[in-house]
C-alpha cells in the first residue's frame, strides 16, 4: 500500500512514512493510491469476529509495512473493555425495527474520536520509539478532537501536544476536559476566534516546511490518514450487527467521520446512503444540494448548540473531491486554487457533480429547535438520551430513511458534555460517568492568544525545547 497526495506533488510512500504527517509537502492530503477491496466472500468470513480482530483485518490492509505481530499487539492494546467499557467497543442499540444507534462515545473523553485517537496514540508511540524520534503534535479542535487527542497522548513518550481551540466556543464540559489536564506534555492554546481560525493556523504551520522540520511537527487532526482508517472499522462493525445493505446518518463538521464511510463503501461494504447532517453552519449540505461549495467568513460562522460542527472549512472534503474528479490531482488542485482565491467553487450541472449520486451521498441540516425536538422525541419514544450532535444526525437521517433499508445513526458524544442543551430539552441533568463529577471546578491551564500564526509559532518554538 502506497499513499499519494490529493494534489499530485508527493512521491508514493508507505503508511509509516505518512503516519506522523499532517499536510503533504504540496499542501494536499495523503490517501491510498487505491482502496483495498473486500469481496462478498471476504465479508462473510469476517462476520462474527471480535472488534479487535475486525480492526486488525481492515487496518492491516492500510498499514501493511507494520509487521503483523506488532500491529495486532497495538490493536489489541487499544480496543479493550478497560478503555471502552465493554468488549463490544462500539455497541449497536436497536431503537425500533430498522432504526439503530451506533454507540461511539464510550472511550476516555466520551466522544467518537476516541475510537481513532486511542489507536493513533499507540501508533505514534510505537513509530517514534522504533525510529528514536520525538514529535510535537499541533492540532485544532472545535470541541471533541482536542480532548480525545490529549487523553490518547497524555504521558506518552517522545510526544508533546499543542492543541488550539476557539475560546468561548465550546461547552464548559468540553473546555474543562482539555484545560484541566495537568500533564507536562499537554499545552492548550485558547484562540480568540472561531474553529476555522484554529484550523487555518495549524495548516499554515504544517505548510511551513522549515518550521515543521526544525520543531518536528506532526498532526492528529482528521487530516491524518490513520484516523480515517481507524474510523472505517466501525462502519463494518455496524453493518455486521445490522445485516444487509445499510444507510448511515452522520453528524458532519470536518467531514472525517462520514468520509470514513465513503472509504468503507469504496472497499466493498454494501452502504446504500451516506447521510450528511449539518447544523446551521450548512456548508456541506449546500454543496450536496446545489453543487456549490462556499466557505463562510469567520464572522458568518454561527455559534450553535452542536458546537463541534461549527465549521465552514471541512478538511476531509478535499479527499472526497479527489475521488469525484476521477483522482485527477490537476483538476483537484484547480478547484482548490479557485476556492482559495474566491472562497467558493461550483460544480452544478457538471459531469463531476452528477457523480455525487454514484457515491451515495445525500444531506440535510438541523437547527437548535430541531435538536431540542429530536432529543425529546428519542427520550420519549426510546428512553435514550442523546447529545445535540447525535440529534442533528437522527433528525436528518429520518428525513432520508427508506423503507426496508436499515438506518444506523452515529452517536458522536455523551449527553453529559452538553448539559445546558439537555436541560433545555428535557428539564433534567444528564448523568455523568464516574470521574467527571466536578470537572468544571478543576484548576484549568491554558494560554489565550490572538488568531495569529506568528504568535502561535513563537509559543511552540519556546516550548519545544522542553523534555517530554
Secondary structure, 3 states (H helix, E strand, C coil): CCEEECCCCCCCECHHHHCCCCCCCCCCCEEECCCCCCCHHHHHHHCCCCHHHHHHHHHHHHCCCCCHHHHHHHHHHHCCHHHHCCCCCCCEEEEECCEEEECCCCCCCCECCHHHHHHHHHHHHHHHHHHCCCEEEEEEECCCHHHHHHHHHCCCCCEEEEEEEECCCCCHHHHHHHHCCCCCCEEEEEEECCHHHHHHHHHHHHHCHHHHHHCCEECCCCCCHHHHHHHHHHHHHHHHHHCCCEEEEEECCCCHHHHHHHHHHHCCCCEEEEEEEECCCCHHHHHHHHCEEECCCHHHCCCCCCHHHCCCCCCCHHHHHHHHCCCCHHHHHHHHHHHHHHCEEECCCCHHHHHHHHHCEEEEECCHHHHHHHHHHHHHHHCCCCCHHHHHHHHHHHHCCCCCCEEEEECCECHHHHHHHHHHHHCCCCCCCCCCCCHHHCCCCCEEEECCHHHHHHHHHHHCCCCC
